[in-house]
Amino acid sequence: MARFITDQDFDARIVRQLGNRIPRLNLISVRDVGLANAPDPSILEWAAEHGRTVLTHDINTMPRFAQSRIDAGMPMLGLIVVRQQLTVGEALDRIERIARTVADDGMEGQIITLGRLSFGL
């Protein structure tokens, strides 16, 4: 199962309910590792070094920095952008599906955006 780290402003309701749905889920926050005010590139670097896929609501900058890592040939174990237009239930269903199907090594080099227009997730 994938290991996740949530960005600073990730919805706590989603985190709490994911833990209820998947008790074995390995999910931490940037606050847990001292990166509460870290810039996106630092979060992505830490996540890559520690084998974690990043969960974020940041559609504006995080995907750009993740893509820069990929383009530079740097490790990037995955980024899941959860658009805030989704209800908590919709976000939970989609993240749970990913969490249960992704291997321990994450989604190397993948950037997924979950929103109402996403297909298949």
C-alpha positions as CSV (number, residue, x, y, z in Angstrom):
1,M,0.0,0.0,0.0
2,A,1.2,3.5,-0.8
3,R,2.7,5.8,1.9
4,F,1.4,9.4,1.9
5,I,2.3,12.8,3.2
6,T,-0.2,15.6,3.2
7,D,0.5,19.2,2.4
8,Q,0.1,21.9,5.1
9,D,-3.5,22.8,4.2
10,F,-4.9,19.4,3.3
11,D,-8.4,18.9,4.6
12,A,-8.2,17.3,8.1
13,R,-11.7,15.7,7.6
14,I,-10.3,13.7,4.7
15,V,-7.2,12.7,6.7
16,R,-9.3,11.6,9.7
17,Q,-11.8,9.7,7.7
18,L,-9.1,8.0,5.6
19,G,-7.7,6.7,8.8
20,N,-11.1,5.3,9.8
21,R,-11.6,3.6,6.4
22,I,-8.0,2.3,6.1
23,P,-6.6,1.8,9.6
24,R,-3.3,0.5,8.3
25,L,-2.8,3.5,6.0
26,N,0.6,5.1,6.4
27,L,-0.3,8.8,6.3
28,I,1.6,11.7,7.9
29,S,1.5,15.4,7.6
30,V,4.2,17.9,6.7
31,R,3.7,19.2,10.2
32,D,4.7,15.8,11.6
33,V,8.1,16.0,10.0
34,G,8.9,19.7,10.6
35,L,8.0,20.9,7.1
36,A,4.9,23.0,8.1
37,N,6.1,26.1,6.4
38,A,8.5,24.5,3.8
39,P,8.2,25.5,0.2
40,D,6.8,23.0,-2.3
41,P,10.2,21.9,-3.7
42,S,11.4,21.0,-0.2
43,I,8.2,19.0,0.5
44,L,8.6,17.1,-2.8
45,E,12.2,16.4,-2.1
46,W,11.5,15.1,1.4
47,A,8.7,12.9,0.1
48,A,11.0,11.4,-2.6
49,E,13.7,10.7,0.0
50,H,11.3,9.0,2.3
51,G,9.2,7.1,-0.2
52,R,6.0,9.0,0.1
53,T,3.3,10.2,-2.3
54,V,2.2,13.8,-1.7
55,L,-1.5,14.6,-1.2
56,T,-2.3,18.3,-1.7
57,H,-5.1,20.7,-2.7
58,D,-2.5,23.1,-4.3
59,I,-3.4,23.0,-8.0
60,N,-1.4,26.2,-8.7
61,T,2.2,25.5,-7.8
62,M,2.7,21.9,-6.5
63,P,2.1,20.2,-9.9
64,R,4.6,22.6,-11.6
65,F,7.3,21.8,-9.1
66,A,6.6,18.1,-9.3
67,Q,6.8,18.2,-13.1
68,S,10.1,20.0,-12.8
69,R,11.4,17.1,-10.7
70,I,10.3,14.6,-13.3
71,D,11.7,16.6,-16.2
72,A,15.1,16.9,-14.4
73,G,15.2,13.1,-13.8
74,M,14.8,13.5,-10.1
75,P,12.8,11.0,-8.1
76,M,9.2,11.9,-7.5
77,L,7.0,9.2,-5.9
78,G,3.8,10.7,-7.0
79,L,1.6,13.7,-6.4
80,I,-2.2,13.6,-6.0
81,V,-3.9,16.9,-6.3
82,V,-7.4,16.8,-4.7
83,R,-9.4,19.7,-6.1
84,Q,-11.5,21.4,-3.5
85,Q,-14.6,21.2,-5.7
86,L,-14.9,17.5,-4.6
87,T,-17.0,16.7,-1.6
88,V,-15.2,15.0,1.2
89,G,-16.9,11.8,0.3
90,E,-15.9,12.0,-3.3
91,A,-12.3,12.7,-2.3
92,L,-12.3,9.8,0.2
93,D,-13.6,7.3,-2.4
94,R,-11.0,8.3,-4.9
95,I,-8.0,8.5,-2.6
96,E,-9.0,5.2,-1.0
97,R,-9.1,3.5,-4.4
98,I,-5.6,4.7,-5.1
99,A,-4.3,3.8,-1.6
100,R,-5.6,0.3,-1.9
101,T,-4.1,-0.3,-5.4
102,V,-0.8,1.5,-5.4
103,A,2.3,-0.4,-4.4
104,D,4.7,0.5,-1.6
105,D,7.0,2.3,-4.0
106,G,4.3,4.9,-4.8
107,M,3.3,6.2,-8.2
108,E,6.8,7.1,-9.4
109,G,6.7,10.1,-11.8
110,Q,2.9,10.4,-11.8
111,I,0.8,13.5,-11.2
112,I,-2.9,12.8,-10.7
113,T,-5.5,15.5,-10.3
114,L,-8.8,14.4,-8.7
115,G,-11.7,16.6,-9.6
116,R,-15.2,16.3,-11.0
117,L,-13.8,16.0,-14.5
118,S,-11.3,13.2,-13.6
119,F,-11.9,10.0,-15.5
120,G,-11.3,6.6,-13.9
121,L,-10.5,7.7,-10.4
